[in-house]
Amino acid sequence: MQVQLSESKNPLAYLLLIAPFFLWGTAMVAMKGIIPHTTPLFMAGVRLIPAGVLILMVAGFMGKPVPKSWLAWLWIIIFALVDGTLFQGFLAEGLVRTNAGLGSVMIDSQPLAVALLSFWLFQEHIGLWGWLGLGFGIIGISLIGLPQEWIFNLFDSGITIYTDNWQQLFNNGEWLMLLAALSMAVGTVMIRFVCQYADPVMATGWHMIIGGLPLWGISSVLESQQWQNLLLSDWMALSYATVFGSAIAYGLFFYFASSGNLTSLSSLTFLTPVFALIFGYIFLSEVLTIIQWLGVFLTLISIYLINQREKIGVKNQTITINEINNPEESLTLELSPKKVP
């Protein structure tokens, strides 16, 4: 089944395309609700390992090849440590110190890092609108993640940084979310190298299992009471985050990516924090400050500009060419924007 966002008029096609981002955003809310009754690293491992098993079962049913060469397993292990262990570890620890909607915004800012890494490693074109999006992203993330005292001091008395402010920054969940976003960005770039030696779906399943095992190992040493206080509702929320927020969401994402919908799919990335913010407000009564809302707004604009930079550039070039080829028509439109018959 081929689903093209720009061509299909089937509502189900749009729902399936939006589903991964809806599931990722709502899973962030579900994980935040579980945190008071469990430990972050244990929760991260539970979200990874069972989901990896499910993906491997589906991949086996689809007849995907099992990785065989040592290079394939080496890349999968590195991919697992970066995109599995570090990403989910920072994400889970960050959720303890921030709210679900804000955490999702920080995680979904990772296209900013992906753009820089792709420009550096693969010389991919960013363009004017891409750089403008990066600028909005830097400002937005600063408004979200930096202590408000820093922002007020910037306008009142210049940039004044104290030791306490540094400690406050490193204790913030937003800082851990930035590290999680960077880990996810490196993993996103790394998948190009992984796919040279292994099937992407198989690699995704194995990287979840391999990446989740260190989280459980660290949890067994540093954490306690991982599951003793979990209620039935917590297990249901954890199951949702594992099955829907990990296995199904990643499965749909890779399906549409392999079906030629990557450009359309990536343009929907900014919907993830929107879903998380909405459901975080409904179920968790989470409230952001005005400065943080401004940062959220700028971050969403930046992600949209980066994902749509080529379309916006082509549209502007088309308008410019039309104005050059038809200067009289352009002048008429400017002087007479509305014609009355």
N, C-alpha and C positions, 0 to 999 in steps of 0.2 A: 504494500500500500504506500503510494507516494502522496504526501500531503504538502502542497505548496501554499504558503500563507498568502501570497499575493494573488493567487488564482482561485483557490478553493472558496466556495460560498457555503460549504457545509458547516453549520455551527459546531458540530462535534470536532471538526478539524481544528478550529480555533481553541476549543476547550482543551484538546490534547496538547496543543502547542504551549498553552499557558500553564498547563498542569505542573511541570517540573518546578516552576518558579513559585506557584501557589503552595506546593508541597514543601519546598525549602523554607519559605517564609513562615508557614504555619508550624512546621517542625521546630523552628527556633522558639516559638511561643510555648510549644509542648515541653521542650527541654528546659526552659526557664521555670516552668511550673513544677518540674521534678526535682530541681536542684536542692530545695530545702530538705528533702527526704533521702538524698543519696550523696555520692561524692562525684566530682566532675570527671575524673579520669576513668572511673568505672563506667559512668554513663557514656563517655566517648567510645570506650571499647565495645559496649553493648550495641551502640549504634553502628559500628563498623563491621564487626565479625559476623553476626547473623546476616546482615545485608550482603556481605561478600559471599557467603554460602549460597544465598538465594540467587545472586547474579551468576555464580558458577553453575548452578543447576539449570538456569535458563539458557546460559551459553552452551552447556553440554547438550541440552535438548535441541538447540539451534544448529548443532554440529560445528561450533567454533573450535579451531585447533588449539590444543594445549601447548603452551610454551615448551620448547625442547632445548634450545641452545643455552649455553651458560651466559652469553651476552644478554639474551632475553630475560633470564632470571636476575641478572645483575641490575639491569635497568628497572625491572619491576620492584626489586628490593629498595633501590634508591628512591624510586617513585613512591613506594609505600611509606618510607621514613619521612619524606618531605610532605607529601599530600595527605598521608594518613595519620601518622603519629604526631608530627608537629602541628599540622593544620587542626585536626580534631582536638588535640591536647590544648593548644592555645585557645581554641574556640570554647571548649568546655570551661576552662579556667576563667576566661573572659566573661562568660555568662554569669558567673558568680558575682561579678562586680559591676555589671551593667544590665540594661534591660533588653528584652528580646528584639524590639523594633530597632533600637539604636545599634544593637549588635549585628543585626542583619544588614543595616546600612553600611556599617564598617566592613563587613565581609564582602558585600557586593561592590565595594569600591576597588576590588582587586583588578578590574580591567585597566585601571590607571597604571598599576605595576606591570601588568601584562603588556601594555602598549610600550612602556619604556624598555622592558626586557626584549620584546620582539624587535624594536628599533635597533637595539644594541646587538643582538645575536643574529637576526635575520634581515636587518636593514629594511624592515617593513615601513611603508609610507604612512606617516601620521597626518601630515597636512595642517593647514591653518586651523580648521575646526577641531581637529584632534588635540593640537596644542592648547587651544582655547579651553577645551574640555578638561585637559590636565590642570590648567590653571584654576578653573572653578573647583576641581576636585581637591587640590592642595588647600585652597581657602576653606572649602566645606569641611574637610577632615580636621583642619585646625580648629574650626569653631566647634566641632563635635568633641574632639579628643583632648584639647588642651584645657587646663584648669581655667575657670572664668577669671581668676585673678590675673593671669597672664594677659588675657585679652583686654581687660580693663586697664592694666598698667601700660599696655601698648599705646593706648589713646591718652592716658592721663600723664604719664611720666616717661614714656619710651619703654624699651624692652629691659626689664629688670628681672633677673632670674636669681632666685635664692635656692639654697640647698633643700629647704623644705618643699619648694615647688618641684624640684627634680624628683624627690621621693614621692610626692603626690602623683606625679605623672606616671612613674613606673608602677605604682600601686593601682592605677586606674584600669578598669576592665577594657576601656577603649584602646589603651596601649597594647594589651594582649590581643585584642581584635585586629589591630593593625598588623601584628606579627602573624596572626592566623591568615589575614588577607595576603600578606607577602608569601607565606608558605603555599597557599593555594595558587597564587600567580606563578610561582616557580614550578609547581606541579603542572599547571596548565601548559606552560612552555615546554616542560620536560616530556609531555605526552607525545610530542613530535618524534623524539628520539626513541621512546618506548615502542611506538607503532612500527618502527623500522624492523623490529625483531619479534613482536608479539601482536596478537589480535587485541584491539583496544578494549573489547568487552571482557575477554578473559583477563587482560591485564588489570582492568578495573576491579573485578572480583577478587583476584589474588592480592592486589595492593590493599584492599580493605581488610582482608584477613591478616596479612603480614603486618600491616600498619597498626592494627588493633591489638595484637599480642603484646607489644611493649607497654601499651597503655594499661592493660590488665596487670602486667608484671609490676610496673611502678605503683599502681593502685594497691596491690597486695602488700607492698612494703610501706608506703607512706600514708595510706588511707585506712580507715576502719569504718565499720557499720555501713558497708556499701549498699546492702539490700535489706537489712533487717527492718528498717523503718518505712519501706515502700508499701503504699497502700494499693488496693486493686486499681483505683483510678490512675495511680502513678505507673503501674505496669501497662495499663492500656495506653497512656500517653507515650511511654517509652517504646511500646510496640509500634505506635503510629510513626514516631520519629525514625524507627529502624526500618520498617517495611515500606512506608509511604515516603518519608522524608529522605531515605537513603536509597534503598533498592529500586523502588519504582521510579522515583524522580531521576536517578542517574540512568536507569534503563531507558526511560523515555527520551532523556537528553541525548544519549548516544545513538538511539534509533533515528531521531530526527536529524542529528548531525551527520550520520552515515547516509541519509536519504537526500542529501543535497539541500537541506534547509538551515545550514549553519548561520548564514547571514541574517535570515529572518529570525532565527531562534535567538541569536545574540542581541538583537535589538530589543528583546523582551526582558533582558536581564534586570533592568531597573524596576520591574514589577515586584521582584522578590521583597525588598525592604518595605514597599507599599503594603503588601499583604501582611508582613510581620507587624508593621506599625498599627494597622487597622485591628488585627486580632489581638495584639498586645494591649491595645486600648480597651477592647471589648471584654477580654477574659482576665487580664491582669491589672487593669486600671492604671497603666503606666502613663506618666506625664513627662514630657520633655520641656526644658526651658526654651525661652524665645530664641536665645542664641543657638541652641542646639537645633531647633526647628529650621532656622536659617541655614545652618550647616547641612542639615538633611536635604533641604531644597536645592542648595548649590551642588551637593554631591549627586543627586538624581539628575540634575541638568548636565553635569559633567559626564556621567555614564551614558546618557542619551547622546550627547554630542560625539563622544568617542565611538560609540557603536554605529552612529548614522553619519559619520564624517564624510564618507565617500558619496552618499546620496545627496547630502546637503551641498557638497562641492560641485557635483555634476549639475544640480539644479541651478546654482548660482552662475555656473559657466554658461548654461543654456540661456538664462535670462540675459546675461551680458552679450552673448553672441546675437540674440534677437534684437537687442537694442542697437548694436552696431550695424546689423544688416538692415534694420527698419527704423532709422532715427526719427522719421516723420511720424510713424505710428506710435513710437514711444513718447514723443513730445505731445501728441494728441491725447494719449492716455493720461499723461501727467496733468495736462491742462484741463482735460474734460473727462474726469474719472467716471462720470455717469452720463449716458446718452439717453435722452428722452425722445421716443419716436413721435 
